Amino acid sequence: LLFCFFFFKQKTAYEMQRGLVGSEMCIRDRYMGLALLKSMKICIFVFGILAFTCLCKFPPGFRFGAATAAFQVEGAWLEDNKAPSVWDNLAHLPNFTADGTAPEIGPDSYHLYDQDIQLMKEAGIKHYRMSLSWPRIVPRGRCNSTINDKAIKHYREVLMALKKAGITPYVTLYHWDLPANLGVQGYGLVDTYFTQDFLYFADACFKNFGDLVNMWFTFNEPWVIAVLNTFKKRDEGTKPYKIAHNVLLAHAHTVKLYRTKYKEAQKGTIGIVLNSDMFYPKNPEKEVDKAAANRAFTFILGWFADPVWFGDYPAELKSRVGNRLPKFTEEEKVLLKGSSDFFGINHYTSYLTEFSNFKEQTSFWSDRNITDDKNGWKLTDMGWPIVPRGIRDLLVRIQEKYLKGTNIPIYITENGMANKELTIEDAKKDLARIEYLRDYLQNIEDAILIDKVNVQGYFVWSLLDNFEWWSGFSKRFGMVRIEYGKKPQRIPKASLTWYKEFILSLIHIS
């Protein structure tokens, strides 16, 4: 029926183009062939999408959502008493970002959040991961410094608007926007005061927003916070480990604060969001390559997941880093172990790994001692390989190592791709992103149904095109295109329409 509909539609279109009427309605073979060919192409594409969505069997109640972060989408960088973050300062340095931009306005979600909420509501997205700006809420950043009442009022309005629209907020406390004041004064990520400063900010958030938020994330991707930082050469072998140590302790103390002071009344959950690629040995027959793949996991996932779930760093990390790796006290190990109610994971890509032999001075990268290979896989605009099977294998690994024999859920808190879009028309087609989401979701479903992995939620990164850190606004991850300017415009892409239809099809099946 679908084929017949498109065939006669195309046939009629060709007849109208050629002015064929009356006795001329018997169209010649050439036009008939064109109509047949175009109809077949349309049907193959539509049937492919329909077959995927109709055959998908995600469990009832699975949470499909989208994600953003305050610094990347809010704009309003100095409005309503907000102070600069370290990233505001960095982005304003000459030539620091790839396109020379800074997020002074960006998508301007600080003022246009109602448009974002309406887009999600129309797309059937009922779960939204966002973050709160530390330098907006506590401008000076320090413990016992002034709380910004305008920021409290603003975020309560956003959270209430989400609730009114039937959208559940999932809130990240720290998505990389450290108050600049802490960095200038030296009370930053490596300072012993960091935990108490962060606890003060977290407590203000729990107190003022806890009645509207049921799932909290303490930190987003601590690996990135620790490793992809701006270090002097002499610090590359020490500072990443000091930062990671401080972040882990701040996380554990924040979880303790929430569980002891707020959880009983607010009935929420709290945890941390980690990130990991999937790693495969370049030559599965070589022991050094198999060891390299395992070591890659140790230096990105185990570094943080082992303390959170087991209470201490992995043995391999200890042996390779030695006395440059800070040690937890016995009390800190108890505090860390089990300090997450769920396993939050961001995943984008996969690599082949092989043994390397770094000749450079001591650093995180020489400790890791691995070469990553993209294997000729198709790449996103970030240069990251597209390997849908990787997310399934990673989920299985997480379940087996950290969650075996438990009912603890996994939430995929970010997954998506940057696609090169030179024009608005490119953005509207957006087929590469649709294929990416479709294929990764298929592998997540396989992990759930075949491998019995307890995945309960998935958040696309991102709802909107946004400020992509070192890349500025040059990379586009959004299902909604942003035309940047003083009054940013939002243009839904084909991927948002696809995601809407995908979610609706699963609701109907359920």
C-alpha positions as a Python dict, from the first residue, in 0.01 Angstrom:
ca = {
    (1, 'L'): (0, 0, 0),
    (2, 'L'): (283, 237, 86),
    (3, 'F'): (458, 159, -243),
    (4, 'C'): (137, 215, -442),
    (5, 'F'): (77, 545, -267),
    (6, 'F'): (424, 679, -345),
    (7, 'F'): (420, 534, -698),
    (8, 'F'): (97, 705, -799),
    (9, 'K'): (207, 1024, -623),
    (10, 'Q'): (534, 1028, -821),
    (11, 'K'): (358, 926, -1143),
    (12, 'T'): (110, 1211, -1106),
    (13, 'A'): (392, 1455, -1031),
    (14, 'Y'): (576, 1358, -1353),
    (15, 'E'): (251, 1386, -1553),
    (16, 'M'): (189, 1734, -1413),
    (17, 'Q'): (547, 1836, -1493),
    (18, 'R'): (508, 1728, -1854),
    (19, 'G'): (153, 1856, -1889),
    (20, 'L'): (16, 1510, -1969),
    (21, 'V'): (-366, 1523, -1969),
    (22, 'G'): (-653, 1337, -2125),
    (23, 'S'): (-532, 1084, -2381),
    (24, 'E'): (-173, 1162, -2284),
    (25, 'M'): (-226, 1014, -1935),
    (26, 'C'): (-70, 694, -2063),
    (27, 'I'): (276, 798, -1953),
    (28, 'R'): (573, 667, -2143),
    (29, 'D'): (809, 405, -2007),
    (30, 'R'): (1071, 661, -1912),
    (31, 'Y'): (846, 851, -1674),
    (32, 'M'): (697, 527, -1541),
    (33, 'G'): (1050, 404, -1465),
    (34, 'L'): (1141, 723, -1285),
    (35, 'A'): (829, 699, -1071),
    (36, 'L'): (901, 333, -991),
    (37, 'L'): (1264, 404, -898),
    (38, 'K'): (1187, 699, -671),
    (39, 'S'): (900, 513, -505),
    (40, 'M'): (1125, 214, -433),
    (41, 'K'): (1393, 438, -277),
    (42, 'I'): (1141, 609, -52),
    (43, 'C'): (985, 279, 53),
    (44, 'I'): (1321, 118, 132),
    (45, 'F'): (1416, 411, 358),
    (46, 'V'): (1074, 428, 529),
    (47, 'F'): (1051, 49, 574),
    (48, 'G'): (1402, 47, 722),
    (49, 'I'): (1306, 304, 983),
    (50, 'L'): (969, 139, 1050),
    (51, 'A'): (1122, -206, 1078),
    (52, 'F'): (1373, -84, 1335),
    (53, 'T'): (1120, 103, 1546),
    (54, 'C'): (854, -168, 1530),
    (55, 'L'): (1095, -448, 1613),
    (56, 'C'): (1257, -261, 1903),
    (57, 'K'): (1160, -399, 2239),
    (58, 'F'): (1299, -169, 2501),
    (59, 'P'): (1145, -250, 2838),
    (60, 'P'): (837, -54, 2952),
    (61, 'G'): (937, 251, 3151),
    (62, 'F'): (1271, 291, 2974),
    (63, 'R'): (1370, 659, 2992),
    (64, 'F'): (1447, 825, 2660),
    (65, 'G'): (1578, 1177, 2702),
    (66, 'A'): (1810, 1451, 2581),
    (67, 'A'): (2092, 1639, 2752),
    (68, 'T'): (2261, 1978, 2767),
    (69, 'A'): (2491, 2160, 3013),
    (70, 'A'): (2462, 2510, 3157),
    (71, 'F'): (2788, 2657, 3033),
    (72, 'Q'): (2735, 2523, 2682),
    (73, 'V'): (2381, 2652, 2624),
    (74, 'E'): (2285, 2923, 2873),
    (75, 'G'): (2472, 3231, 2751),
    (76, 'A'): (2397, 3530, 2979),
    (77, 'W'): (2754, 3492, 3102),
    (78, 'L'): (2753, 3796, 3332),
    (79, 'E'): (2380, 3855, 3386),
    (80, 'D'): (2191, 3856, 3716),
    (81, 'N'): (2507, 3858, 3931),
    (82, 'K'): (2668, 3556, 3765),
    (83, 'A'): (3047, 3554, 3793),
    (84, 'P'): (3283, 3418, 3525),
    (85, 'S'): (3384, 3053, 3527),
    (86, 'V'): (3734, 2932, 3442),
    (87, 'W'): (3599, 2842, 3100),
    (88, 'D'): (3466, 3195, 3045),
    (89, 'N'): (3818, 3320, 3103),
    (90, 'L'): (3977, 3056, 2880),
    (91, 'A'): (3730, 3106, 2595),
    (92, 'H'): (3805, 3478, 2587),
    (93, 'L'): (4178, 3422, 2536),
    (94, 'P'): (4291, 3498, 2178),
    (95, 'N'): (4276, 3189, 1954),
    (96, 'F'): (4194, 2955, 2243),
    (97, 'T'): (3889, 2804, 2070),
    (98, 'A'): (3905, 2663, 1719),
    (99, 'D'): (3674, 2930, 1577),
    (100, 'G'): (3771, 3212, 1814),
    (101, 'T'): (3428, 3221, 1979),
    (102, 'A'): (3318, 3248, 2342),
    (103, 'P'): (2973, 3149, 2478),
    (104, 'E'): (2854, 3496, 2578),
    (105, 'I'): (2517, 3430, 2411),
    (106, 'G'): (2528, 3088, 2239),
    (107, 'P'): (2185, 2922, 2224),
    (108, 'D'): (2077, 3167, 2501),
    (109, 'S'): (1882, 2905, 2694),
    (110, 'Y'): (1898, 3130, 3000),
    (111, 'H'): (1635, 3346, 2831),
    (112, 'L'): (1487, 3097, 2581),
    (113, 'Y'): (1446, 2787, 2799),
    (114, 'D'): (1071, 2796, 2733),
    (115, 'Q'): (1145, 2730, 2363),
    (116, 'D'): (1368, 2435, 2455),
    (117, 'I'): (1097, 2290, 2676),
    (118, 'Q'): (835, 2332, 2404),
    (119, 'L'): (1059, 2154, 2150),
    (120, 'M'): (1102, 1861, 2389),
    (121, 'K'): (732, 1849, 2468),
    (122, 'E'): (641, 1838, 2098),
    (123, 'A'): (902, 1565, 2040),
    (124, 'G'): (769, 1348, 2321),
    (125, 'I'): (1096, 1378, 2518),
    (126, 'K'): (997, 1337, 2884),
    (127, 'H'): (1344, 1321, 3041),
    (128, 'Y'): (1594, 1608, 3034),
    (129, 'R'): (1947, 1610, 3172),
    (130, 'M'): (2075, 1959, 3251),
    (131, 'S'): (2332, 2117, 3481),
    (132, 'L'): (2341, 2404, 3728),
    (133, 'S'): (2603, 2678, 3701),
    (134, 'W'): (2820, 2695, 4013),
    (135, 'P'): (2942, 3053, 3940),
    (136, 'R'): (2582, 3161, 3883),
    (137, 'I'): (2457, 3019, 4214),
    (138, 'V'): (2770, 3089, 4425),
    (139, 'P'): (2950, 3364, 4232),
    (140, 'R'): (3261, 3373, 4453),
    (141, 'G'): (3266, 2993, 4470),
    (142, 'R'): (3388, 2982, 4829),
    (143, 'C'): (3232, 2807, 5124),
    (144, 'N'): (3009, 3049, 5324),
    (145, 'S'): (3010, 3312, 5049),
    (146, 'T'): (2689, 3475, 4920),
    (147, 'I'): (2422, 3266, 4745),
    (148, 'N'): (2279, 3440, 4439),
    (149, 'D'): (1902, 3468, 4495),
    (150, 'K'): (1843, 3557, 4129),
    (151, 'A'): (2003, 3228, 4023),
    (152, 'I'): (1789, 3032, 4270),
    (153, 'K'): (1477, 3202, 4135),
    (154, 'H'): (1578, 3136, 3773),
    (155, 'Y'): (1653, 2765, 3815),
    (156, 'R'): (1334, 2707, 4016),
    (157, 'E'): (1140, 2863, 3728),
    (158, 'V'): (1315, 2635, 3478),
    (159, 'L'): (1256, 2322, 3688),
    (160, 'M'): (890, 2409, 3749),
    (161, 'A'): (838, 2477, 3378),
    (162, 'L'): (984, 2133, 3299),
    (163, 'K'): (754, 1968, 3553),
    (164, 'K'): (452, 2153, 3414),
    (165, 'A'): (539, 2024, 3065),
    (166, 'G'): (559, 1666, 3194),
    (167, 'I'): (938, 1652, 3162),
    (168, 'T'): (1150, 1504, 3441),
    (169, 'P'): (1475, 1694, 3515),
    (170, 'Y'): (1801, 1509, 3584),
    (171, 'V'): (2051, 1753, 3730),
    (172, 'T'): (2431, 1761, 3714),
    (173, 'L'): (2603, 1973, 3978),
    (174, 'Y'): (2942, 2009, 3811),
    (175, 'H'): (2975, 2013, 3433),
    (176, 'W'): (3320, 2177, 3421),
    (177, 'D'): (3230, 2541, 3498),
    (178, 'L'): (3446, 2600, 3806),
    (179, 'P'): (3407, 2956, 3941),
    (180, 'A'): (3699, 3159, 3807),
    (181, 'N'): (3753, 3309, 4149),
    (182, 'L'): (3863, 2970, 4282),
    (183, 'G'): (4119, 2930, 4009),
    (184, 'V'): (4255, 3284, 4053),
    (185, 'Q'): (4289, 3246, 4430),
    (186, 'G'): (4438, 2899, 4401),
    (187, 'Y'): (4144, 2719, 4560),
    (188, 'G'): (4080, 2514, 4249),
    (189, 'L'): (4062, 2147, 4165),
    (190, 'V'): (4397, 2056, 4320),
    (191, 'D'): (4340, 2242, 4645),
    (192, 'T'): (4245, 2072, 4971),
    (193, 'Y'): (3963, 2327, 5015),
    (194, 'F'): (3791, 2209, 4697),
    (195, 'T'): (3570, 1956, 4875),
    (196, 'Q'): (3430, 2200, 5130),
    (197, 'D'): (3369, 2464, 4860),
    (198, 'F'): (3188, 2212, 4643),
    (199, 'L'): (2985, 2080, 4937),
    (200, 'Y'): (2864, 2433, 5012),
    (201, 'F'): (2743, 2471, 4652),
    (202, 'A'): (2587, 2122, 4649),
    (203, 'D'): (2405, 2183, 4977),
    (204, 'A'): (2254, 2504, 4837),
    (205, 'C'): (2129, 2307, 4535),
    (206, 'F'): (1979, 2023, 4740),
    (207, 'K'): (1811, 2272, 4973),
    (208, 'N'): (1662, 2495, 4704),
    (209, 'F'): (1583, 2247, 4425),
    (210, 'G'): (1551, 1907, 4594),
    (211, 'D'): (1171, 1921, 4592),
    (212, 'L'): (1184, 1941, 4211),
    (213, 'V'): (1475, 1702, 4137),
    (214, 'N'): (1477, 1326, 4192),
    (215, 'M'): (1807, 1233, 4029),
    (216, 'W'): (2136, 1410, 4093),
    (217, 'F'): (2476, 1370, 3929),
    (218, 'T'): (2770, 1506, 4129),
    (219, 'F'): (3032, 1532, 3852),
    (220, 'N'): (3030, 1489, 3477),
    (221, 'E'): (3324, 1295, 3330),
    (222, 'P'): (3593, 1334, 3598),
    (223, 'W'): (3843, 1177, 3355),
    (224, 'V'): (3809, 1480, 3128),
    (225, 'I'): (3834, 1715, 3426),
    (226, 'A'): (4158, 1546, 3535),
    (227, 'V'): (4331, 1472, 3204),
    (228, 'L'): (4220, 1725, 2942),
    (229, 'N'): (4332, 2021, 3145),
    (230, 'T'): (4587, 2295, 3084),
    (231, 'F'): (4901, 2182, 3266),
    (232, 'K'): (5259, 2293, 3265),
    (233, 'K'): (5489, 2017, 3140),
    (234, 'R'): (5633, 1959, 3485),
    (235, 'D'): (5284, 1885, 3624),
    (236, 'E'): (5166, 1633, 3364),
    (237, 'G'): (5273, 1335, 3572),
    (238, 'T'): (5115, 1453, 3899),
    (239, 'K'): (4827, 1699, 3861),
    (240, 'P'): (4585, 1466, 3677),
    (241, 'Y'): (4602, 1223, 3969),
    (242, 'K'): (4566, 1497, 4231),
    (243, 'I'): (4261, 1641, 4053),
    (244, 'A'): (4100, 1300, 4015),
    (245, 'H'): (4162, 1227, 4384),
    (246, 'N'): (4001, 1554, 4495),
    (247, 'V'): (3702, 1505, 4264),
    (248, 'L'): (3642, 1152, 4392),
    (249, 'L'): (3652, 1267, 4754),
    (250, 'A'): (3426, 1564, 4681),
    (251, 'H'): (3184, 1324, 4512),
    (252, 'A'): (3183, 1082, 4807),
    (253, 'H'): (3128, 1357, 5065),
    (254, 'T'): (2848, 1507, 4853),
    (255, 'V'): (2671, 1171, 4831),
    (256, 'K'): (2703, 1131, 5208),
    (257, 'L'): (2557, 1481, 5257),
    (258, 'Y'): (2258, 1405, 5037),
    (259, 'R'): (2192, 1062, 5185),
    (260, 'T'): (2212, 1178, 5546),
    (261, 'K'): (2044, 1518, 5520),
    (262, 'Y'): (1804, 1515, 5223),
    (263, 'K'): (1730, 1168, 5084),
    (264, 'E'): (1465, 1063, 5335),
    (265, 'A'): (1253, 1372, 5272),
    (266, 'Q'): (1321, 1421, 4902),
    (267, 'K'): (1322, 1052, 4798),
    (268, 'G'): (1583, 1111, 4530),
    (269, 'T'): (1887, 924, 4401),
    (270, 'I'): (2243, 1043, 4351),
    (271, 'G'): (2554, 926, 4168),
    (272, 'I'): (2832, 1024, 3930),
    (273, 'V'): (2865, 1026, 3550),
    (274, 'L'): (3177, 854, 3413),
    (275, 'N'): (3292, 831, 3054),
    (276, 'S'): (3458, 555, 2857),
    (277, 'D'): (3534, 457, 2502),
    (278, 'M'): (3533, 89, 2405),
    (279, 'F'): (3876, -63, 2344),
    (280, 'Y'): (3966, -371, 2139),
    (281, 'P'): (4315, -520, 2095),
    (282, 'K'): (4450, -429, 1751),
    (283, 'N'): (4587, -780, 1715),
    (284, 'P'): (4379, -1021, 1928),
    (285, 'E'): (4658, -1278, 1899),
    (286, 'K'): (4917, -1056, 2066),
    (287, 'E'): (4923, -1056, 2446),
    (288, 'V'): (5070, -704, 2458),
    (289, 'D'): (4775, -569, 2257),
    (290, 'K'): (4523, -750, 2477),
    (291, 'A'): (4700, -605, 2781),
    (292, 'A'): (4691, -261, 2618),
    (293, 'A'): (4311, -282, 2575),
    (294, 'N'): (4266, -377, 2940),
    (295, 'R'): (4505, -101, 3047),
    (296, 'A'): (4309, 151, 2843),
    (297, 'F'): (4001, 67, 3051),
    (298, 'T'): (4201, 94, 3373),
    (299, 'F'): (4320, 446, 3284),
    (300, 'I'): (3979, 583, 3185),
    (301, 'L'): (3702, 385, 3358),
    (302, 'G'): (3866, 181, 3634),
    (303, 'W'): (4047, 489, 3765),
    (304, 'F'): (3709, 625, 3882),
    (305, 'A'): (3469, 330, 3881),
    (306, 'D'): (3686, 112, 4105),
    (307, 'P'): (3692, 366, 4392),
    (308, 'V'): (3316, 434, 4356),
    (309, 'W'): (3218, 66, 4354),
    (310, 'F'): (3507, -109, 4532),
    (311, 'G'): (3656, 169, 4747),
    (312, 'D'): (4007, 198, 4599),
    (313, 'Y'): (4210, 247, 4281),
    (314, 'P'): (4280, -49, 4048),
    (315, 'A'): (4597, -246, 4127),
    (316, 'E'): (4741, -179, 3780),
    (317, 'L'): (4699, 196, 3822),
    (318, 'K'): (4880, 182, 4157),
    (319, 'S'): (5169, -20, 4018),
    (320, 'R'): (5223, 195, 3707),
    (321, 'V'): (5184, 536, 3871),
    (322, 'G'): (5355, 450, 4200),
    (323, 'N'): (5391, 719, 4465),
    (324, 'R'): (5259, 987, 4229),
    (325, 'L'): (4912, 839, 4288),
    (326, 'P'): (4753, 977, 4608),
    (327, 'K'): (4628, 720, 4860),
    (328, 'F'): (4289, 693, 5026),
    (329, 'T'): (4266, 650, 5401),
    (330, 'E'): (4064, 357, 5534),
    (331, 'E'): (3782, 598, 5626),
    (332, 'E'): (3783, 743, 5273),
    (333, 'K'): (3765, 395, 5120),
    (334, 'V'): (3451, 322, 5324),
    (335, 'L'): (3306, 659, 5221),
    (336, 'L'): (3372, 593, 4851),
    (337, 'K'): (3257, 233, 4826),
    (338, 'G'): (2900, 220, 4693),
    (339, 'S'): (2878, 599, 4658),
    (340, 'S'): (2641, 587, 4361),
    (341, 'D'): (2282, 469, 4334),
    (342, 'F'): (2326, 391, 3963),
    (343, 'F'): (2599, 366, 3700),
    (344, 'G'): (2599, 678, 3481),
    (345, 'I'): (2808, 643, 3164),
    (346, 'N'): (2881, 870, 2866),
    (347, 'H'): (2993, 690, 2550),
    (348, 'Y'): (3067, 812, 2198),
    (349, 'T'): (3329, 600, 2025),
    (350, 'S'): (3566, 298, 2017),
    (351, 'Y'): (3931, 231, 1928),
    (352, 'L'): (4175, -47, 1853),
    (353, 'T'): (4466, -41, 2096),
    (354, 'E'): (4823, -160, 2083),
    (355, 'F'): (5129, -144, 2306),
    (356, 'S'): (5328, 175, 2271),
    (357, 'N'): (5663, 291, 2400),
    (358, 'F'): (5643, 657, 2494),
    (359, 'K'): (5981, 828, 2509),
    (360, 'E'): (5849, 1154, 2654),
    (361, 'Q'): (5881, 1265, 3014),
    (362, 'T'): (5659, 1116, 3283),
    (363, 'S'): (5294, 1199, 3220),
    (364, 'F'): (4951, 1043, 3225),
    (365, 'W'): (4999, 937, 2864),
    (366, 'S'): (5334, 768, 2925),
    (367, 'D'): (5182, 590, 3227),
    (368, 'R'): (4904, 463, 3001),
    (369, 'N'): (5153, 370, 2727),
    (370, 'I'): (4901, 287, 2454),
    (371, 'T'): (4848, 383, 2091),
    (372, 'D'): (4485, 416, 1976),
    (373, 'D'): (4395, 323, 1616),
    (374, 'K'): (4080, 438, 1433),
    (375, 'N'): (4091, 131, 1208),
    (376, 'G'): (3950, 306, 901),
    (377, 'W'): (3608, 334, 1063),
    (378, 'K'): (3377, 611, 949),
    (379, 'L'): (3433, 925, 1159),
    (380, 'T'): (3213, 1195, 1309),
    (381, 'D'): (3298, 1561, 1263),
    (382, 'M'): (3498, 1535, 1589),
    (383, 'G'): (3715, 1270, 1424),
    (384, 'W'): (3573, 996, 1650),
    (385, 'P'): (3513, 650, 1498),
    (386, 'I'): (3149, 538, 1464),
    (387, 'V'): (3137, 186, 1610),
    (388, 'P'): (2781, 100, 1723),
    (389, 'R'): (2882, -243, 1854),
    (390, 'G'): (3116, -69, 2098),
    (391, 'I'): (2836, 54, 2322),
    (392, 'R'): (2698, -297, 2363),
    (393, 'D'): (3037, -443, 2452),
    (394, 'L'): (3105, -160, 2697),
    (395, 'L'): (2770, -212, 2871),
    (396, 'V'): (2838, -583, 2907),
    (397, 'R'): (3181, -509, 3053),
    (398, 'I'): (3035, -264, 3308),
    (399, 'Q'): (2763, -510, 3409),
    (400, 'E'): (3006, -797, 3450),
    (401, 'K'): (3276, -608, 3639),
    (402, 'Y'): (3083, -369, 3860),
    (403, 'L'): (2716, -465, 3883),
    (404, 'K'): (2700, -843, 3856),
    (405, 'G'): (2444, -990, 4094),
    (406, 'T'): (2287, -650, 4171),
    (407, 'N'): (1978, -463, 4054),
    (408, 'I'): (2167, -136, 4014),
    (409, 'P'): (2061, 36, 3689),
    (410, 'I'): (2283, 180, 3418),
    (411, 'Y'): (2194, 513, 3258),
    (412, 'I'): (2358, 617, 2932),
    (413, 'T'): (2376, 984, 3017),
    (414, 'E'): (2533, 1099, 2688),
    (415, 'N'): (2557, 949, 2340),
    (416, 'G'): (2553, 1127, 2008),
    (417, 'M'): (2763, 1268, 1725),
    (418, 'A'): (2888, 1593, 1576),
    (419, 'N'): (2783, 1616, 1213),
    (420, 'K'): (2924, 1863, 961),
    (421, 'E'): (2643, 2097, 858),
    (422, 'L'): (2748, 2376, 628),
    (423, 'T'): (2393, 2493, 556),
    (424, 'I'): (2048, 2483, 713),
    (425, 'E'): (1946, 2235, 444),
    (426, 'D'): (2228, 2002, 552),
    (427, 'A'): (2097, 2024, 907),
    (428, 'K'): (1740, 1950, 810),
    (429, 'K'): (1840, 1627, 632),
    (430, 'D'): (2061, 1507, 917),
    (431, 'L'): (2071, 1145, 793),
    (432, 'A'): (2411, 1068, 945),
    (433, 'R'): (2283, 1146, 1295),
    (434, 'I'): (1970, 937, 1239),
    (435, 'E'): (2184, 640, 1133),
    (436, 'Y'): (2414, 691, 1433),
    (437, 'L'): (2127, 702, 1684),
    (438, 'R'): (1947, 411, 1520),
    (439, 'D'): (2252, 184, 1518),
    (440, 'Y'): (2365, 268, 1871),
    (441, 'L'): (2013, 223, 2007),
    (442, 'Q'): (1991, -114, 1834),
    (443, 'N'): (2306, -227, 2015),
    (444, 'I'): (2175, -95, 2347),
    (445, 'E'): (1860, -298, 2293),
    (446, 'D'): (2071, -606, 2219),
    (447, 'A'): (2264, -549, 2542),
    (448, 'I'): (1934, -540, 2732),
    (449, 'L'): (1753, -829, 2565),
    (450, 'I'): (2036, -1065, 2473),
    (451, 'D'): (2307, -986, 2729),
    (452, 'K'): (2063, -903, 3013),
    (453, 'V'): (2232, -574, 3100),
    (454, 'N'): (2018, -357, 3328),
    (455, 'V'): (2007, -36, 3121),
    (456, 'Q'): (1715, 186, 3218),
    (457, 'G'): (1776, 516, 3041),
    (458, 'Y'): (1934, 688, 2740),
    (459, 'F'): (2003, 1059, 2684),
    (460, 'V'): (2100, 1197, 2342),
    (461, 'W'): (2380, 1450, 2342),
    (462, 'S'): (2255, 1694, 2261),
    (463, 'L'): (1917, 1858, 2240),
    (464, 'L'): (2077, 2173, 2095),
    (465, 'D'): (2387, 2269, 1902),
    (466, 'N'): (2608, 2428, 2166),
    (467, 'F'): (2952, 2552, 2271),
    (468, 'E'): (3177, 2248, 2229),
    (469, 'W'): (3461, 2359, 2458),
    (470, 'W'): (3793, 2383, 2266),
    (471, 'S'): (3601, 2362, 1936),
    (472, 'G'): (3387, 2667, 2012),
    (473, 'F'): (3066, 2667, 1807),
    (474, 'S'): (3229, 2489, 1511),
    (475, 'K'): (3094, 2141, 1602),
    (476, 'R'): (2723, 2062, 1597),
    (477, 'F'): (2594, 1785, 1824),
    (478, 'G'): (2231, 1899, 1844),
    (479, 'M'): (1904, 1752, 1724),
    (480, 'V'): (1807, 2119, 1699),
    (481, 'R'): (2020, 2353, 1490),
    (482, 'I'): (2109, 2688, 1644),
    (483, 'E'): (2152, 2984, 1412),
    (484, 'Y'): (2379, 3190, 1637),
    (485, 'G'): (2347, 3564, 1681),
    (486, 'K'): (2201, 3822, 1918),
    (487, 'K'): (1867, 3644, 1886),
    (488, 'P'): (1950, 3275, 1829),
    (489, 'Q'): (1707, 3077, 1614),
    (490, 'R'): (1611, 2713, 1677),
    (491, 'I'): (1557, 2490, 1373),
    (492, 'P'): (1457, 2125, 1440),
    (493, 'K'): (1661, 1873, 1243),
    (494, 'A'): (1537, 1547, 1090),
    (495, 'S'): (1695, 1357, 1380),
    (496, 'L'): (1456, 1523, 1626),
    (497, 'T'): (1161, 1410, 1415),
    (498, 'W'): (1307, 1060, 1394),
    (499, 'Y'): (1364, 1047, 1771),
    (500, 'K'): (1005, 1160, 1827),
    (501, 'E'): (866, 886, 1602),
    (502, 'F'): (1098, 630, 1760),
    (503, 'I'): (979, 715, 2112),
    (504, 'L'): (613, 715, 2003),
    (505, 'S'): (645, 376, 1836),
    (506, 'L'): (782, 225, 2157),
    (507, 'I'): (504, 379, 2364),
    (508, 'H'): (248, 220, 2131),
    (509, 'I'): (421, -117, 2158),
    (510, 'S'): (429, -96, 2536),
}
